[in-house]
Amino acid sequence: MFNKGVFLDVGSVDPGDIVWSPLKAMTRHWGWHRATSPQQTMERIIDAELVISNKVVLDRSHLAACRNLKLICIAATGSNNVDLEAAAEHGIVVTNVTGYATPSVVQHVFSLILSLTTQQQYYQRAVARGDWQRSSHFCLLDYPIRELSGKCMGILGYGELGRGVDRLAKAFGMNVVVAQRPGSEPDPDRIPLDELLPQVDVLTLHVPLAPNTRNLIGARELALMQPHALLINTARGGILDEAALAEALVNGKLGGAGIDVLVAEPPVDGNPLLNPEIPNLIVTPHIAWASHESRQRLVDDVAANIQAFLAGEIRNRVV
């Protein structure tokens, strides 16, 4: 058991519905913080042996100063908020959690796709305006509805989440093609991105944010897509050129988009995709992963990572 542990951003995981008992048993003394600003980070972790962070940044200066720190548990899959090189240099183990949010993310991907293909938001507004009530027919046909069956789904990033989307897409009767990630080794089961983009009716992104994926989908790539195609991003905001996407939607060069992630979160300084006049766009506040079941699995898995570390076992190690 650790003597002191700190969870820096409990509020990003728990609005009040999580069972914490598996995690609380891992250390004698806990520091629980709903949120932690960059100015508060050092003082809160300086004497901790265990630090848990969902999104709070732990940089080289933090890791060099924390002489007691043995384990960092990232309460997420992405590890870009921790300086992994510095952690290795100081002998600090870093773990993450994978696979916990697959059902939630896949469900959210298709909630966006279905809302866009059925024009749900526009029909809801039409009913609120009284359009249906004034109709001379039993239904409204003001906004075109499309079926997913027989359409082509393109998946960029074919790990746990991409495979989950693949399974559900096929259940809808879609044809699935998988993109060859730029810079990766050729694979006969993958299609180069420039060849894939003109084929797809829906493109969904599931790659991590890294130097070779930043702005991977920009104006050039969007121009290769069919004007009726949909783009879904539940991965990371920096993968997509947001200004280019806004322009493509406004100019009718793309059929629609469902976006759950932005470059800066929360978008306190604004964002091109927050313009309410952009047509056929749904923006959700980074909640694809956030089902109750997913968040409980996350906490339970962090506890399992800590237990494995204390037992001298390797589990979900990043470093």
Contacts in CASP RR format, 6 or more apart in sequence:
PFRMAT RR
TARGET T0000
AUTHOR 0000-0000-0000
METHOD contacts of the structure
MODEL  1
MFNKGVFLDVGSVDPGDIVWSPLKAMTRHWGWHRATSPQQTMERIIDAEL
VISNKVVLDRSHLAACRNLKLICIAATGSNNVDLEAAAEHGIVVTNVTGY
ATPSVVQHVFSLILSLTTQQQYYQRAVARGDWQRSSHFCLLDYPIRELSG
KCMGILGYGELGRGVDRLAKAFGMNVVVAQRPGSEPDPDRIPLDELLPQV
DVLTLHVPLAPNTRNLIGARELALMQPHALLINTARGGILDEAALAEALV
NGKLGGAGIDVLVAEPPVDGNPLLNPEIPNLIVTPHIAWASHESRQRLVD
DVAANIQAFLAGEIRNRVV
1 25 0 8 1.000
1 26 0 8 1.000
1 27 0 8 1.000
1 28 0 8 1.000
1 310 0 8 1.000
2 26 0 8 1.000
2 27 0 8 1.000
2 28 0 8 1.000
2 49 0 8 1.000
2 50 0 8 1.000
2 70 0 8 1.000
2 71 0 8 1.000
2 306 0 8 1.000
2 310 0 8 1.000
3 27 0 8 1.000
3 28 0 8 1.000
3 29 0 8 1.000
3 49 0 8 1.000
4 27 0 8 1.000
4 28 0 8 1.000
4 29 0 8 1.000
4 30 0 8 1.000
4 31 0 8 1.000
4 47 0 8 1.000
4 48 0 8 1.000
4 49 0 8 1.000
4 50 0 8 1.000
4 68 0 8 1.000
5 27 0 8 1.000
5 29 0 8 1.000
5 30 0 8 1.000
5 31 0 8 1.000
5 48 0 8 1.000
5 49 0 8 1.000
5 50 0 8 1.000
5 51 0 8 1.000
5 52 0 8 1.000
6 30 0 8 1.000
6 31 0 8 1.000
6 33 0 8 1.000
6 44 0 8 1.000
6 45 0 8 1.000
6 48 0 8 1.000
6 50 0 8 1.000
6 51 0 8 1.000
6 52 0 8 1.000
7 23 0 8 1.000
7 30 0 8 1.000
7 31 0 8 1.000
7 32 0 8 1.000
7 33 0 8 1.000
7 52 0 8 1.000
7 53 0 8 1.000
7 75 0 8 1.000
8 33 0 8 1.000
8 36 0 8 1.000
8 41 0 8 1.000
8 44 0 8 1.000
8 45 0 8 1.000
8 51 0 8 1.000
8 52 0 8 1.000
8 53 0 8 1.000
8 54 0 8 1.000
8 56 0 8 1.000
9 33 0 8 1.000
9 34 0 8 1.000
9 35 0 8 1.000
9 36 0 8 1.000
9 53 0 8 1.000
9 54 0 8 1.000
9 55 0 8 1.000
9 56 0 8 1.000
10 32 0 8 1.000
10 33 0 8 1.000
10 34 0 8 1.000
11 34 0 8 1.000
11 35 0 8 1.000
12 35 0 8 1.000
12 54 0 8 1.000
12 55 0 8 1.000
13 54 0 8 1.000
13 75 0 8 1.000
13 295 0 8 1.000
13 298 0 8 1.000
13 299 0 8 1.000
14 20 0 8 1.000
14 295 0 8 1.000
14 299 0 8 1.000
17 292 0 8 1.000
17 295 0 8 1.000
18 295 0 8 1.000
18 296 0 8 1.000
18 299 0 8 1.000
19 296 0 8 1.000
19 299 0 8 1.000
20 299 0 8 1.000
22 299 0 8 1.000
22 300 0 8 1.000
22 303 0 8 1.000
22 304 0 8 1.000
23 299 0 8 1.000
23 302 0 8 1.000
23 303 0 8 1.000
23 306 0 8 1.000
24 30 0 8 1.000
25 303 0 8 1.000
26 50 0 8 1.000
26 303 0 8 1.000
26 306 0 8 1.000
26 307 0 8 1.000
26 310 0 8 1.000
27 49 0 8 1.000
27 50 0 8 1.000
31 44 0 8 1.000
33 40 0 8 1.000
33 44 0 8 1.000
36 44 0 8 1.000
36 56 0 8 1.000
38 57 0 8 1.000
41 56 0 8 1.000
41 57 0 8 1.000
41 58 0 8 1.000
41 62 0 8 1.000
42 61 0 8 1.000
42 62 0 8 1.000
42 65 0 8 1.000
45 51 0 8 1.000
45 58 0 8 1.000
45 62 0 8 1.000
45 66 0 8 1.000
45 69 0 8 1.000
46 65 0 8 1.000
46 66 0 8 1.000
47 66 0 8 1.000
47 68 0 8 1.000
48 66 0 8 1.000
48 68 0 8 1.000
48 69 0 8 1.000
49 68 0 8 1.000
49 69 0 8 1.000
49 70 0 8 1.000
49 71 0 8 1.000
50 69 0 8 1.000
50 70 0 8 1.000
50 71 0 8 1.000
50 72 0 8 1.000
50 73 0 8 1.000
50 306 0 8 1.000
51 58 0 8 1.000
51 66 0 8 1.000
51 69 0 8 1.000
51 71 0 8 1.000
51 72 0 8 1.000
51 73 0 8 1.000
52 72 0 8 1.000
52 73 0 8 1.000
52 74 0 8 1.000
52 75 0 8 1.000
52 302 0 8 1.000
53 72 0 8 1.000
53 73 0 8 1.000
53 74 0 8 1.000
53 75 0 8 1.000
53 81 0 8 1.000
53 82 0 8 1.000
54 74 0 8 1.000
54 75 0 8 1.000
54 76 0 8 1.000
55 76 0 8 1.000
55 81 0 8 1.000
56 81 0 8 1.000
57 81 0 8 1.000
57 82 0 8 1.000
58 72 0 8 1.000
58 81 0 8 1.000
58 82 0 8 1.000
58 83 0 8 1.000
59 83 0 8 1.000
59 86 0 8 1.000
60 83 0 8 1.000
60 85 0 8 1.000
60 86 0 8 1.000
62 83 0 8 1.000
63 69 0 8 1.000
63 83 0 8 1.000
63 86 0 8 1.000
63 87 0 8 1.000
63 90 0 8 1.000
63 92 0 8 1.000
64 86 0 8 1.000
64 90 0 8 1.000
66 92 0 8 1.000
69 90 0 8 1.000
69 92 0 8 1.000
70 92 0 8 1.000
70 93 0 8 1.000
70 309 0 8 1.000
71 92 0 8 1.000
71 93 0 8 1.000
71 94 0 8 1.000
71 95 0 8 1.000
71 306 0 8 1.000
71 309 0 8 1.000
72 82 0 8 1.000
72 87 0 8 1.000
72 92 0 8 1.000
72 93 0 8 1.000
72 94 0 8 1.000
72 95 0 8 1.000
73 94 0 8 1.000
73 95 0 8 1.000
73 96 0 8 1.000
73 302 0 8 1.000
73 305 0 8 1.000
73 306 0 8 1.000
74 81 0 8 1.000
74 82 0 8 1.000
74 94 0 8 1.000
74 95 0 8 1.000
74 96 0 8 1.000
74 97 0 8 1.000
74 318 0 8 1.000
75 97 0 8 1.000
75 298 0 8 1.000
75 299 0 8 1.000
75 302 0 8 1.000
76 96 0 8 1.000
76 97 0 8 1.000
76 298 0 8 1.000
77 96 0 8 1.000
77 97 0 8 1.000
77 98 0 8 1.000
77 99 0 8 1.000
77 100 0 8 1.000
77 101 0 8 1.000
78 96 0 8 1.000
78 208 0 8 1.000
79 94 0 8 1.000
79 96 0 8 1.000
79 318 0 8 1.000
80 208 0 8 1.000
80 209 0 8 1.000
82 94 0 8 1.000
82 318 0 8 1.000
84 94 0 8 1.000
84 318 0 8 1.000
84 319 0 8 1.000
87 93 0 8 1.000
87 94 0 8 1.000
87 319 0 8 1.000
88 319 0 8 1.000
92 319 0 8 1.000
93 309 0 8 1.000
93 317 0 8 1.000
93 319 0 8 1.000
94 317 0 8 1.000
94 318 0 8 1.000
94 319 0 8 1.000
95 302 0 8 1.000
95 305 0 8 1.000
95 309 0 8 1.000
95 315 0 8 1.000
95 316 0 8 1.000
95 317 0 8 1.000
95 318 0 8 1.000
96 316 0 8 1.000
96 318 0 8 1.000
97 298 0 8 1.000
97 301 0 8 1.000
97 302 0 8 1.000
97 305 0 8 1.000
97 316 0 8 1.000
98 160 0 8 1.000
98 316 0 8 1.000
99 160 0 8 1.000
100 294 0 8 1.000
100 297 0 8 1.000
100 298 0 8 1.000
100 301 0 8 1.000
101 288 0 8 1.000
101 289 0 8 1.000
101 291 0 8 1.000
101 294 0 8 1.000
101 297 0 8 1.000
101 298 0 8 1.000
102 160 0 8 1.000
102 161 0 8 1.000
102 164 0 8 1.000
103 291 0 8 1.000
103 293 0 8 1.000
103 294 0 8 1.000
104 288 0 8 1.000
104 289 0 8 1.000
104 290 0 8 1.000
104 291 0 8 1.000
104 293 0 8 1.000
104 294 0 8 1.000
105 161 0 8 1.000
105 234 0 8 1.000
105 288 0 8 1.000
105 289 0 8 1.000
106 161 0 8 1.000
106 164 0 8 1.000
106 165 0 8 1.000
106 167 0 8 1.000
106 168 0 8 1.000
107 291 0 8 1.000
108 234 0 8 1.000
108 260 0 8 1.000
108 284 0 8 1.000
108 287 0 8 1.000
108 288 0 8 1.000
108 289 0 8 1.000
109 165 0 8 1.000
109 168 0 8 1.000
109 204 0 8 1.000
109 232 0 8 1.000
109 234 0 8 1.000
109 288 0 8 1.000
110 165 0 8 1.000
110 168 0 8 1.000
110 172 0 8 1.000
112 232 0 8 1.000
112 234 0 8 1.000
112 258 0 8 1.000
112 260 0 8 1.000
112 282 0 8 1.000
112 284 0 8 1.000
113 148 0 8 1.000
113 202 0 8 1.000
113 204 0 8 1.000
113 230 0 8 1.000
113 232 0 8 1.000
114 120 0 8 1.000
114 148 0 8 1.000
115 121 0 8 1.000
115 282 0 8 1.000
116 230 0 8 1.000
116 256 0 8 1.000
116 257 0 8 1.000
116 258 0 8 1.000
116 280 0 8 1.000
116 282 0 8 1.000
117 145 0 8 1.000
117 146 0 8 1.000
117 147 0 8 1.000
117 148 0 8 1.000
117 230 0 8 1.000
118 145 0 8 1.000
119 143 0 8 1.000
119 144 0 8 1.000
119 145 0 8 1.000
121 282 0 8 1.000
122 142 0 8 1.000
122 143 0 8 1.000
123 140 0 8 1.000
123 142 0 8 1.000
123 143 0 8 1.000
126 132 0 8 1.000
126 140 0 8 1.000
126 142 0 8 1.000
126 143 0 8 1.000
127 133 0 8 1.000
131 140 0 8 1.000
131 142 0 8 1.000
132 140 0 8 1.000
146 228 0 8 1.000
148 169 0 8 1.000
148 172 0 8 1.000
148 173 0 8 1.000
148 174 0 8 1.000
148 202 0 8 1.000
149 172 0 8 1.000
149 173 0 8 1.000
149 174 0 8 1.000
150 173 0 8 1.000
150 174 0 8 1.000
150 175 0 8 1.000
151 174 0 8 1.000
151 175 0 8 1.000
151 201 0 8 1.000
151 202 0 8 1.000
152 174 0 8 1.000
152 175 0 8 1.000
152 176 0 8 1.000
152 177 0 8 1.000
152 199 0 8 1.000
152 200 0 8 1.000
152 201 0 8 1.000
152 202 0 8 1.000
153 165 0 8 1.000
153 166 0 8 1.000
153 169 0 8 1.000
153 174 0 8 1.000
153 175 0 8 1.000
153 176 0 8 1.000
153 177 0 8 1.000
153 200 0 8 1.000
153 201 0 8 1.000
153 202 0 8 1.000
153 204 0 8 1.000
154 176 0 8 1.000
154 177 0 8 1.000
154 178 0 8 1.000
154 179 0 8 1.000
154 196 0 8 1.000
154 199 0 8 1.000
154 200 0 8 1.000
154 202 0 8 1.000
154 203 0 8 1.000
154 204 0 8 1.000
155 162 0 8 1.000
155 165 0 8 1.000
155 166 0 8 1.000
155 169 0 8 1.000
155 176 0 8 1.000
155 177 0 8 1.000
155 178 0 8 1.000
155 179 0 8 1.000
155 204 0 8 1.000
155 206 0 8 1.000
156 179 0 8 1.000
156 181 0 8 1.000
156 193 0 8 1.000
156 196 0 8 1.000
156 203 0 8 1.000
156 204 0 8 1.000
156 205 0 8 1.000
156 206 0 8 1.000
156 207 0 8 1.000
156 216 0 8 1.000
156 217 0 8 1.000
157 178 0 8 1.000
157 179 0 8 1.000
157 181 0 8 1.000
157 205 0 8 1.000
157 206 0 8 1.000
157 207 0 8 1.000
158 166 0 8 1.000
158 178 0 8 1.000
158 190 0 8 1.000
158 206 0 8 1.000
159 206 0 8 1.000
161 206 0 8 1.000
161 234 0 8 1.000
162 204 0 8 1.000
162 206 0 8 1.000
165 204 0 8 1.000
165 206 0 8 1.000
166 176 0 8 1.000
166 178 0 8 1.000
169 176 0 8 1.000
170 176 0 8 1.000
174 202 0 8 1.000
177 191 0 8 1.000
177 196 0 8 1.000
177 199 0 8 1.000
177 200 0 8 1.000
178 189 0 8 1.000
178 190 0 8 1.000
178 191 0 8 1.000
179 190 0 8 1.000
179 191 0 8 1.000
179 192 0 8 1.000
179 193 0 8 1.000
179 196 0 8 1.000
180 186 0 8 1.000
180 187 0 8 1.000
180 190 0 8 1.000
180 191 0 8 1.000
180 192 0 8 1.000
180 193 0 8 1.000
180 196 0 8 1.000
181 190 0 8 1.000
181 193 0 8 1.000
181 207 0 8 1.000
181 212 0 8 1.000
181 213 0 8 1.000
182 193 0 8 1.000
182 212 0 8 1.000
182 216 0 8 1.000
183 212 0 8 1.000
191 199 0 8 1.000
193 216 0 8 1.000
193 221 0 8 1.000
194 221 0 8 1.000
194 224 0 8 1.000
197 203 0 8 1.000
197 221 0 8 1.000
197 224 0 8 1.000
197 225 0 8 1.000
198 224 0 8 1.000
198 225 0 8 1.000
198 226 0 8 1.000
200 225 0 8 1.000
200 226 0 8 1.000
200 229 0 8 1.000
201 226 0 8 1.000
201 228 0 8 1.000
201 229 0 8 1.000
201 230 0 8 1.000
202 229 0 8 1.000
202 230 0 8 1.000
202 231 0 8 1.000
202 232 0 8 1.000
203 217 0 8 1.000
203 225 0 8 1.000
203 229 0 8 1.000
203 230 0 8 1.000
203 231 0 8 1.000
203 232 0 8 1.000
204 231 0 8 1.000
204 232 0 8 1.000
204 233 0 8 1.000
204 234 0 8 1.000
205 217 0 8 1.000
205 231 0 8 1.000
205 232 0 8 1.000
205 233 0 8 1.000
205 234 0 8 1.000
205 235 0 8 1.000
205 239 0 8 1.000
205 240 0 8 1.000
206 234 0 8 1.000
206 235 0 8 1.000
207 213 0 8 1.000
207 216 0 8 1.000
207 235 0 8 1.000
207 239 0 8 1.000
208 235 0 8 1.000
208 236 0 8 1.000
209 235 0 8 1.000
209 236 0 8 1.000
209 237 0 8 1.000
209 238 0 8 1.000
209 239 0 8 1.000
213 236 0 8 1.000
213 239 0 8 1.000
214 238 0 8 1.000
214 239 0 8 1.000
215 238 0 8 1.000
215 239 0 8 1.000
215 240 0 8 1.000
215 241 0 8 1.000
216 239 0 8 1.000
216 240 0 8 1.000
217 231 0 8 1.000
217 239 0 8 1.000
217 240 0 8 1.000
217 241 0 8 1.000
217 245 0 8 1.000
218 240 0 8 1.000
218 241 0 8 1.000
218 244 0 8 1.000
218 245 0 8 1.000
219 241 0 8 1.000
219 244 0 8 1.000
219 247 0 8 1.000
219 248 0 8 1.000
222 231 0 8 1.000
222 241 0 8 1.000
222 244 0 8 1.000
222 245 0 8 1.000
222 248 0 8 1.000
222 253 0 8 1.000
222 254 0 8 1.000
223 248 0 8 1.000
223 253 0 8 1.000
225 231 0 8 1.000
225 254 0 8 1.000
227 252 0 8 1.000
227 253 0 8 1.000
227 254 0 8 1.000
227 255 0 8 1.000
228 255 0 8 1.000
229 254 0 8 1.000
229 255 0 8 1.000
229 256 0 8 1.000
230 254 0 8 1.000
230 255 0 8 1.000
230 256 0 8 1.000
230 257 0 8 1.000
230 258 0 8 1.000
231 240 0 8 1.000
231 245 0 8 1.000
231 254 0 8 1.000
231 256 0 8 1.000
231 257 0 8 1.000
231 258 0 8 1.000
232 257 0 8 1.000
232 258 0 8 1.000
232 259 0 8 1.000
233 239 0 8 1.000
233 240 0 8 1.000
233 257 0 8 1.000
233 258 0 8 1.000
233 259 0 8 1.000
233 260 0 8 1.000
233 261 0 8 1.000
234 260 0 8 1.000
234 261 0 8 1.000
234 288 0 8 1.000
235 261 0 8 1.000
236 261 0 8 1.000
237 259 0 8 1.000
237 261 0 8 1.000
237 262 0 8 1.000
237 263 0 8 1.000
238 261 0 8 1.000
238 263 0 8 1.000
240 259 0 8 1.000
242 262 0 8 1.000
242 263 0 8 1.000
242 271 0 8 1.000
242 272 0 8 1.000
242 273 0 8 1.000
243 272 0 8 1.000
245 254 0 8 1.000
245 257 0 8 1.000
245 259 0 8 1.000
245 272 0 8 1.000
245 273 0 8 1.000
246 272 0 8 1.000
246 273 0 8 1.000
246 275 0 8 1.000
246 278 0 8 1.000
247 253 0 8 1.000
248 254 0 8 1.000
249 255 0 8 1.000
249 256 0 8 1.000
249 257 0 8 1.000
249 278 0 8 1.000
249 279 0 8 1.000
249 280 0 8 1.000
249 281 0 8 1.000
250 277 0 8 1.000
250 278 0 8 1.000
250 279 0 8 1.000
252 279 0 8 1.000
254 280 0 8 1.000
255 280 0 8 1.000
256 279 0 8 1.000
256 280 0 8 1.000
256 281 0 8 1.000
257 280 0 8 1.000
257 281 0 8 1.000
257 282 0 8 1.000
258 281 0 8 1.000
258 282 0 8 1.000
258 283 0 8 1.000
258 284 0 8 1.000
259 273 0 8 1.000
259 281 0 8 1.000
259 282 0 8 1.000
259 283 0 8 1.000
259 284 0 8 1.000
260 283 0 8 1.000
260 284 0 8 1.000
260 285 0 8 1.000
260 286 0 8 1.000
260 287 0 8 1.000
260 288 0 8 1.000
261 286 0 8 1.000
262 271 0 8 1.000
262 273 0 8 1.000
262 283 0 8 1.000
262 286 0 8 1.000
263 271 0 8 1.000
264 270 0 8 1.000
264 271 0 8 1.000
265 285 0 8 1.000
265 286 0 8 1.000
266 285 0 8 1.000
267 274 0 8 1.000
273 281 0 8 1.000
273 283 0 8 1.000
274 283 0 8 1.000
289 295 0 8 1.000
301 316 0 8 1.000
304 315 0 8 1.000
305 315 0 8 1.000
305 316 0 8 1.000
308 314 0 8 1.000
308 315 0 8 1.000
308 316 0 8 1.000
309 315 0 8 1.000
END
